[in-house]
């Protein structure tokens, strides 16, 4: 009996000790959680020099297991403090960010080490439904920024995280120094990153990008607003994968926010309004590592699938014409060095509409079933030169009927804008061009048939020369009175008849003669686009072939 009492007493003592230890641990964890929460919140404000305040709600900590959870987290920037530090001539960051997240958890976390200022080390960080607002406080005037590992301080310096998961997040970017307009919105995105290490070795490692071995970004879509408010860009699903070296974008849409007349008045120049939709944009072989380290964009392959472009221009806006750049100008003005080995356009559709100054109705022309390949597209001297230009091959249907093929050699770094074009076109009735010729050029093609043709030209930013050989029969052209559609004044009728009887050669070759070669001679209009420049070369060769080029020059 005594033995049983002693045994029971021992178990009671052990139980009491266990309960006591549990109570001590519970109370300790409770006070540790409170102490840690205060420690982290104070450290955040101190380390940021008062620029940020961190608030943790529902903190649950298991220090020995290295586990931390919060029901919600807010990191709020202090914009007034930023202004104060700037006035005091102290260093201030260009960007401030605000984070509000529904839930946050970390596992395998060195909590005790963090409490004493050691680098953060965790097996996993997980943010659920964060709302992130990034504010640009002043313009970026730095040509090249220091790497993140070079400027990181405190527990962030040399930190290591096995897995980062950001799920169902929303992101917005605005420029505070202009008008606080939200320029970029990223909807419902998920970001996962594996083996993140913020140190110099990770920065240099060729099998890493953005300090991680693998990163994947997925979003339901983005919206970008141009700072001048003239255009918006929206997308559907967007995916980036650093390990697979890919980027995929669905339903990209560049949409003007004003009419062509309004755009022209806003810019003070007669501009073309462009509405562009692309079903799919796909990039392969994207070198994320080189972009991350050197800010150079390199990709093996870029596909633009089913692009649809609608361009509209009115010459009745009363504004002066806008100077148009050549491809050389556009490429040379891109600051980021880039190289795209192969760019493909698949099944494109283009419609250009113009309201001429003297016209009552707009004219239009279409390029349908457009397929194009551009190789060696770059602004890097190591990859492109006069001897190694970008090469274009393309085919399309004019007005959905006439088959045209065009080739171009484009040494895009040539300061004179030098390049060459060549092309062929198949059988067609030239009257298909009346929808653009009648309203914009006051010319009507009454009849005729083109059997085939070819052309080639050398072009610079100032002029173009070349040749054209086109075979056609029974060509009849009328010169119309401007602004009267199909109606002609008596004087124009006489001119038209004279042109038909005297100047125009209605066939090539003429009966009993050898085929005539037309000569291309064009002085470039700096207000015309490159496509318009090329089109003018073709028109010049055709007019010379039919006998009107000299009359046109006069």
C-alpha distance (Angstrom), angle and dihedral (degrees) to the residues before:
residue distance angle dihedral
X1 . . .
X2 3.76 . .
X3 3.79 89.1 .
X4 3.81 91.1 53.4
X5 3.81 90.4 50.2
X6 3.80 91.2 50.5
X7 3.82 90.7 49.2
X8 3.78 91.3 48.6
X9 3.79 90.1 47.5
X10 3.79 91.3 52.0
X11 3.78 92.2 51.1
X12 3.78 90.4 47.4
X13 3.79 89.9 52.2
X14 3.82 91.5 47.8
X15 3.79 90.2 47.7
X16 3.78 90.9 48.6
X17 3.78 90.7 49.7
X18 3.81 91.4 49.2
X19 3.79 92.1 48.2
X20 3.78 89.4 46.5
X21 3.79 92.4 50.3
X22 3.81 90.3 46.6
X23 3.80 90.4 50.7
X24 3.79 91.1 47.9
X25 3.81 91.3 48.8
X26 3.80 91.4 45.3
X27 3.79 92.7 49.4
X28 3.79 89.9 41.6
X29 3.78 92.6 50.7
X30 3.80 89.5 46.2
X31 3.78 92.9 52.5
X32 3.82 91.1 38.0
X33 3.80 90.3 54.2
X34 3.78 90.5 49.7
X35 3.80 91.6 45.1
X36 3.80 92.5 46.6
X37 3.79 92.5 47.5
X38 3.79 91.6 52.2
X39 3.80 90.9 42.7
X40 3.82 93.5 53.0
X41 3.81 93.8 43.5
X42 3.82 92.5 49.1
X43 3.80 92.3 43.9
X44 3.81 91.2 52.0
X45 3.80 92.3 53.9
X46 3.80 92.5 43.7
X47 3.81 96.4 46.3
X48 3.83 90.7 48.9
X49 3.82 93.5 48.6
X50 3.78 90.1 -119.6
X51 3.79 95.5 -50.3
X52 3.80 94.8 115.3
X53 3.79 138.3 39.0
X54 3.79 120.6 -162.8
X55 3.79 122.9 -156.4
X56 3.80 122.2 -171.7
X57 3.80 120.4 -167.0
X58 3.79 125.2 -166.6
X59 3.79 95.1 6.9
X60 3.80 115.0 -169.7
X61 3.81 117.8 -176.5
X62 3.80 133.6 -174.6
X63 3.82 101.3 -176.2
X64 3.80 97.2 -177.4
X65 3.81 91.7 48.1
X66 3.78 91.6 43.0
X67 3.79 92.6 -127.5
X68 3.79 126.7 141.1
X69 3.79 131.0 176.8
X70 3.79 133.8 176.3
X71 3.78 127.6 -172.2
X72 3.79 90.8 -142.6
X73 3.77 138.6 -4.8
X74 3.79 132.6 -160.7
X75 3.78 127.3 -172.0
X76 3.79 109.5 -172.4
X77 3.81 124.9 -171.3
X78 3.79 120.9 -138.7
X79 3.81 105.4 -133.7
X80 3.82 93.1 -179.2
X81 3.81 90.5 54.2
X82 3.81 89.2 51.2
X83 3.81 90.5 54.3
X84 3.80 90.5 47.4
X85 3.81 93.4 51.7
X86 3.78 90.5 47.0
X87 3.81 91.6 52.3
X88 3.81 88.1 50.3
X89 3.83 88.5 55.9
X90 3.79 91.4 -117.0
X91 3.78 122.8 145.5
X92 3.81 111.5 -89.1
X93 3.81 129.2 180.0
X94 3.78 119.3 -107.7
X95 3.80 90.6 -133.2
X96 3.79 134.0 46.7
X97 3.78 122.3 -169.2
X98 3.78 135.4 -162.2
X99 3.81 122.9 -155.4
X100 3.78 127.6 -169.4
X101 3.78 114.6 174.5
X102 3.80 131.9 180.0
X103 3.80 95.2 -143.3
X104 3.78 138.1 1.1
X105 3.78 130.6 -171.4
X106 3.78 136.7 175.2
X107 3.79 128.7 -171.2
X108 3.79 131.8 -169.5
X109 3.79 86.8 25.0
X110 3.82 122.8 163.9
X111 3.79 92.7 -134.6
X112 3.78 96.6 165.3
X113 3.78 91.1 47.5
X114 3.80 91.7 50.5
X115 3.79 90.2 49.8
X116 3.80 88.4 59.4
X117 3.80 96.1 43.8
X118 3.80 101.9 -96.6
X119 3.85 119.8 144.8
X120 3.77 115.4 -79.7
X121 3.81 112.4 -100.0
X122 3.82 122.0 180.0
X123 3.77 139.3 154.6
X124 3.82 92.7 -141.9
X125 3.80 141.2 5.6
X126 3.80 118.5 -167.6
X127 3.82 127.2 -171.7
X128 3.80 119.2 -175.0
X129 3.81 123.1 -157.2
X130 3.80 97.7 -17.4
X131 3.79 119.4 -178.3
X132 3.82 109.1 -148.5
X133 3.80 125.8 -168.5
X134 3.81 117.5 -173.1
X135 3.80 116.3 -166.5
X136 3.80 123.4 -165.5
X137 3.80 104.0 -146.2
X138 3.80 98.0 -172.0
X139 3.82 136.8 1.5
X140 3.77 119.7 -80.0
X141 3.80 108.7 -108.3
X142 3.80 96.7 162.9
X143 3.79 114.3 108.0
X144 3.79 93.4 -154.7
X145 3.78 127.8 9.1
X146 3.77 127.4 -142.1
X147 3.78 116.8 -104.2
X148 3.82 117.0 -96.0
X149 3.81 92.9 -114.8
X150 3.82 89.1 57.0
X151 3.80 94.9 55.0
X152 3.82 99.8 34.4
X153 3.81 114.5 112.7
X154 3.80 138.6 -176.2
X155 3.79 118.5 6.8
X156 3.83 91.1 -10.7
X157 3.79 94.6 65.3
X158 3.85 109.7 98.2
X159 3.80 91.7 -4.4
X160 3.82 119.5 165.7
X161 3.81 127.8 -155.0
X162 3.78 123.1 178.7
X163 3.80 95.9 -156.3
X164 3.81 133.1 6.4
X165 3.79 119.3 -164.1
X166 3.80 123.5 -176.4
X167 3.81 110.3 177.2
X168 3.83 134.0 -171.2
X169 3.79 92.2 -4.1
X170 3.80 130.6 167.2
X171 3.80 122.0 -151.7
X172 3.80 132.2 -168.3
X173 3.79 131.4 -178.4
X174 3.79 125.6 -163.0
X175 3.79 137.4 171.8
X176 3.79 108.4 -126.9
X177 3.80 95.4 -174.9
X178 3.83 92.1 63.6
X179 3.78 111.8 37.0
X180 3.82 106.8 -48.1
X181 3.80 90.9 -105.3
X182 3.79 113.8 162.5
X183 3.81 102.6 -120.0
X184 3.80 101.0 175.5
X185 3.79 131.2 35.0
X186 3.80 124.4 -179.0
X187 3.78 113.5 -167.3
X188 3.80 127.6 -147.9
X189 3.77 99.4 -23.0
X190 3.78 131.5 173.4
X191 3.79 122.9 -153.8
X192 3.80 124.9 -170.7
X193 3.79 124.0 -179.5
X194 3.79 127.8 179.3
X195 3.81 129.9 -152.0
X196 3.80 97.4 1.8
X197 3.83 114.5 -169.4
X198 3.80 121.8 174.3
X199 3.80 100.2 -154.3
X200 3.80 141.5 101.2
X201 3.81 94.9 -97.3
X202 3.79 91.2 55.8
X203 3.80 89.9 47.0
X204 3.81 92.3 54.8
X205 3.82 99.0 38.4
X206 3.82 111.1 113.9
X207 3.82 92.4 -147.9
X208 3.81 91.9 58.9
X209 3.78 139.3 69.8
X210 3.81 128.4 -173.0
X211 3.83 88.2 7.7
X212 3.80 91.5 -65.0
X213 3.78 134.6 101.6
X214 3.79 92.8 -138.4
X215 3.79 132.4 10.5
X216 3.79 129.5 177.3
X217 3.80 127.1 -173.5
X218 3.81 125.1 -169.5
X219 3.79 126.8 178.1
X220 3.79 136.1 176.2
X221 3.80 88.2 -135.5
X222 3.79 146.8 -52.2
X223 3.80 136.7 -126.8
X224 3.80 122.6 -154.5
X225 3.80 122.3 -173.6
X226 3.79 118.3 -159.6
X227 3.83 110.3 -122.3
X228 3.83 91.5 -119.1
X229 3.82 90.6 53.4
X230 3.81 93.8 -125.0
X231 3.81 98.5 116.1
X232 3.80 140.7 23.3
X233 3.81 126.6 -157.3
X234 3.80 119.2 -154.5
X235 3.79 132.4 176.1
X236 3.76 140.4 -172.8
X237 3.79 121.1 -138.0
X238 3.81 114.7 -7.1
X239 3.82 126.7 -167.7
X240 3.82 132.1 -177.1
X241 3.82 122.7 -177.2
X242 3.80 119.8 -178.8
X243 3.82 95.4 -169.2
X244 3.81 93.5 50.1
X245 3.85 90.0 39.4
X246 3.80 92.1 -133.4
X247 3.81 141.5 132.5
X248 3.81 122.7 -169.3
X249 3.81 126.8 -176.1
X250 3.79 126.5 -178.9
X251 3.82 127.2 -154.8
X252 3.79 100.1 -2.4
X253 3.80 111.4 -170.3
X254 3.81 128.4 -172.0
X255 3.80 104.0 -166.7
X256 3.82 128.2 -177.6
X257 3.79 114.2 -132.3
X258 3.81 94.3 -154.9
X259 3.79 137.7 40.8
X260 3.80 120.2 -95.1
X261 3.81 90.2 -103.2
X262 3.82 91.7 50.2
X263 3.82 91.5 47.3
X264 3.80 90.3 51.4
X265 3.80 93.0 49.7
X266 3.81 91.8 46.7
X267 3.81 92.2 51.7
X268 3.79 95.4 36.7
X269 3.82 89.6 -127.2
X270 3.79 136.0 88.9
X271 3.80 99.9 -102.0
X272 3.78 134.9 176.1
X273 3.79 118.3 -114.3
X274 3.81 111.9 -136.7
X275 3.79 126.3 -163.4
X276 3.82 110.3 -173.6
X277 3.80 129.1 -176.9
X278 3.81 124.0 -179.3
X279 3.78 119.7 -172.4
X280 3.79 94.3 -154.7
X281 3.80 136.5 3.6
X282 3.79 113.5 -165.9
X283 3.80 129.4 179.8
X284 3.80 126.2 -173.4
X285 3.78 131.6 -175.1
X286 3.81 92.6 28.0
X287 3.81 108.8 174.8
X288 3.80 99.8 -140.6
X289 3.81 92.4 170.0
X290 3.82 94.1 57.7
X291 3.79 91.8 44.8
X292 3.80 90.7 50.0
X293 3.81 95.2 48.4
X294 3.81 104.0 31.4
X295 3.82 103.6 18.3
X296 3.81 90.3 -122.4
X297 3.81 118.5 137.8
X298 3.81 112.3 -141.0
X299 3.81 125.1 172.3
X300 3.78 134.3 164.2
X301 3.79 97.7 -149.5
X302 3.81 139.9 16.6
X303 3.81 123.1 -175.4
X304 3.81 125.3 -167.0
X305 3.80 104.3 -168.2
X306 3.82 120.5 -160.4
X307 3.81 99.0 -16.4
X308 3.80 114.6 -171.9
X309 3.82 116.7 -162.5
X310 3.78 124.6 -172.7
X311 3.80 113.8 -174.3
X312 3.78 124.7 -176.3
X313 3.78 130.6 -177.3
X314 3.77 131.6 178.8
X315 3.77 120.3 -163.0
X316 3.81 90.1 -167.6
X317 3.79 95.9 77.2
X318 3.80 91.0 98.0
X319 3.80 90.8 -129.2
X320 3.82 124.6 123.6
X321 3.79 117.6 -100.6
X322 3.79 117.9 -88.5
X323 3.81 116.9 -122.3
X324 3.79 110.8 -115.7
X325 3.81 122.7 -144.5
X326 3.77 126.2 -132.7
X327 3.82 117.6 -126.2
X328 3.82 85.9 -100.5
X329 3.81 91.1 60.0
X330 3.80 93.2 47.9
X331 3.81 94.4 48.6
X332 3.80 94.3 44.8
X333 3.82 91.2 51.7
X334 3.82 93.9 55.2
X335 3.80 105.0 102.0
X336 3.80 97.0 -161.7
X337 3.82 110.9 80.9
X338 3.80 108.1 -123.9
X339 3.79 142.5 176.5
X340 3.80 126.2 -172.0
X341 3.79 110.4 -177.6
X342 3.81 95.2 -161.4
X343 3.80 130.7 10.5
X344 3.80 118.7 -173.8
X345 3.79 130.1 -168.9
X346 3.80 112.8 -161.3
X347 3.81 125.1 -162.7
X348 3.79 97.7 -20.2
X349 3.79 126.4 179.2
X350 3.82 123.7 -155.8
X351 3.79 129.8 -176.2
X352 3.81 122.2 -177.9
X353 3.80 118.8 -167.8
X354 3.80 125.1 -174.5
X355 3.77 133.8 -176.8
X356 3.80 105.6 -152.7
X357 3.79 121.7 -146.8
X358 3.82 94.5 -109.6
X359 3.81 97.4 32.7
X360 3.79 127.2 106.8
X361 3.80 94.2 -159.1
X362 3.82 131.2 31.5
X363 3.78 121.4 -106.7
X364 3.78 126.0 -141.0
X365 3.79 144.0 -167.8
X366 3.81 129.8 -168.7
X367 3.79 136.3 -152.0
X368 3.79 109.4 -159.3
X369 3.82 134.8 -175.1
X370 3.80 89.4 20.7
X371 3.80 116.1 -173.1
X372 3.80 121.7 174.8
X373 3.79 140.6 167.7
X374 3.80 124.5 -163.1
X375 3.80 119.6 -174.2
X376 3.81 129.6 -166.7
X377 3.80 95.1 17.1
X378 3.80 104.1 176.4
X379 3.79 148.3 129.5
X380 3.82 93.8 -151.4
X381 3.84 115.7 109.0
X382 3.81 90.3 -146.6
X383 3.81 89.7 64.5
X384 3.81 107.9 29.6
X385 3.81 132.4 44.2
X386 3.80 141.7 138.3
X387 3.81 88.8 -79.5
X388 3.81 93.6 43.5
X389 3.81 106.1 38.0
X390 3.77 132.1 166.4
X391 3.81 109.7 -90.1
X392 3.80 126.0 -143.4
X393 3.80 127.1 -162.8
X394 3.80 118.3 176.8
X395 3.79 143.6 161.8
X396 3.81 131.7 -170.6
X397 3.80 145.5 150.0
X398 3.80 119.1 -107.1
X399 3.81 109.2 -138.4
X400 3.82 86.2 -8.4
X401 3.82 90.1 -71.5
X402 3.81 117.9 66.3
X403 3.81 115.5 70.4
X404 3.82 113.4 -138.0
X405 3.81 131.0 179.8
X406 3.81 122.2 -166.4
X407 3.80 131.9 -173.0
X408 3.80 126.1 -172.5
X409 3.79 137.6 -177.1
X410 3.80 109.3 -151.0
X411 3.83 119.2 -173.1
X412 3.79 89.9 -172.8
X413 3.81 96.7 -169.7
X414 3.81 93.2 56.4
X415 3.81 106.0 120.7
X416 3.81 93.4 -148.8
X417 3.80 92.0 55.0
X418 3.80 91.6 -117.6
X419 3.81 117.3 175.5
X420 3.79 140.0 138.8
X421 3.79 133.0 -130.4
X422 3.79 133.0 -168.3
X423 3.76 132.7 176.1
X424 3.77 151.1 164.6
X425 3.79 132.7 -146.6
X426 3.77 132.0 -165.6
X427 3.77 135.9 -141.2
X428 3.80 118.3 -44.8
X429 3.77 144.3 137.2
X430 3.82 108.0 -104.0
X431 3.82 89.6 -145.7
X432 3.83 86.3 82.6
X433 3.83 85.3 79.7
X434 3.82 94.1 61.1
X435 3.85 93.3 97.2
X436 3.81 88.5 66.9
X437 3.83 100.4 27.8
X438 3.82 98.9 51.8
X439 3.85 98.8 53.7
X440 3.81 98.7 33.4
X441 3.83 105.3 32.0
X442 3.84 103.0 21.2
X443 3.80 89.6 -126.2
X444 3.79 126.4 128.4
X445 3.79 124.3 -167.3
X446 3.81 106.1 -145.9
X447 3.77 99.0 -176.5
X448 3.77 145.0 -22.2
X449 3.77 142.9 112.6
X450 3.81 129.8 -124.3
X451 3.79 114.3 -149.6
X452 3.81 98.2 -174.0
X453 3.78 142.4 -44.0
X454 3.77 146.5 -172.2
X455 3.79 136.4 -161.8
X456 3.79 142.5 -179.4
X457 3.79 132.9 -173.1
X458 3.80 144.9 174.2
X459 3.78 114.6 -136.9
X460 3.79 139.8 -172.1
X461 3.78 133.2 176.3
X462 3.83 87.9 -87.3
X463 3.80 109.5 37.2
X464 3.79 147.8 -7.4
X465 3.80 134.9 -143.4
X466 3.78 131.6 -176.5
X467 3.78 147.7 115.1
X468 3.80 139.1 -92.2
X469 3.79 133.3 -163.2
X470 3.80 115.0 -166.6
X471 3.80 128.1 170.1
X472 3.82 114.8 -149.9
X473 3.82 142.2 150.5
X474 3.83 138.8 -148.9
X475 3.80 96.5 4.3
X476 3.80 115.4 -176.7
X477 3.83 122.8 -179.1
X478 3.81 131.6 -178.2
X479 3.80 125.6 -161.5
X480 3.80 109.3 -139.8
X481 3.77 132.7 -152.1
X482 3.79 106.9 -102.9
X483 3.76 115.0 -105.6
X484 3.80 95.0 13.9
X485 3.79 101.1 91.8
X486 3.82 109.1 -145.9
X487 3.81 94.3 -6.6
X488 3.81 120.6 102.9
X489 3.76 130.7 -159.2
X490 3.81 117.2 -128.4
X491 3.78 91.9 -105.7
X492 3.79 91.4 51.4
X493 3.79 90.7 48.2
X494 3.79 90.0 55.3
X495 3.81 91.3 46.9
X496 3.79 89.2 48.5
X497 3.80 92.2 51.3
X498 3.80 91.8 47.3
X499 3.80 88.9 50.0
X500 3.80 90.8 49.1
X501 3.82 93.6 47.1
X502 3.79 101.7 36.3
X503 3.83 116.2 17.3
X504 3.77 108.2 27.6
X505 3.77 118.0 80.1
X506 3.77 102.2 -150.8
X507 3.81 96.2 -157.7
X508 3.79 141.7 30.8
X509 2.90 115.5 -124.3
X510 3.79 97.4 26.9
X511 3.77 113.9 -141.8
X512 3.80 110.0 -72.8
X513 3.84 93.8 6.7
X514 3.80 137.0 102.7
X515 3.83 118.3 -107.3
X516 3.80 112.4 -83.4
X517 3.81 121.3 -127.3
X518 3.78 114.4 -140.7
X519 3.79 120.1 -142.3
X520 3.79 122.8 -133.3
X521 3.80 115.5 -142.5
X522 3.80 118.1 162.4
X523 3.79 135.5 163.4
X524 3.78 105.4 -151.5
X525 3.78 119.1 -115.5
X526 3.84 103.3 -138.8
X527 3.80 88.9 -151.2
X528 3.81 92.6 60.2
X529 3.80 124.8 89.2
X530 3.79 121.6 -116.6
X531 3.81 90.7 -103.9
X532 3.79 89.7 52.1
X533 3.83 88.7 48.5
X534 3.80 90.9 53.5
X535 3.80 91.3 45.1
X536 3.81 90.2 52.1
X537 3.81 89.3 54.4
X538 3.81 90.7 54.6
X539 3.81 91.4 46.6
X540 3.82 90.7 49.1
X541 3.80 91.7 54.3
X542 3.80 91.8 46.3
X543 3.82 94.0 49.1
X544 3.79 90.6 49.9
X545 3.79 89.9 49.7
X546 3.81 93.4 53.2
X547 3.81 91.8 43.7
X548 3.82 101.7 -105.7
X549 3.79 102.6 102.5
X550 3.82 94.8 91.7
X551 3.78 90.5 46.5
X552 3.80 89.8 49.9
X553 3.81 91.1 52.3
X554 3.79 90.0 52.1
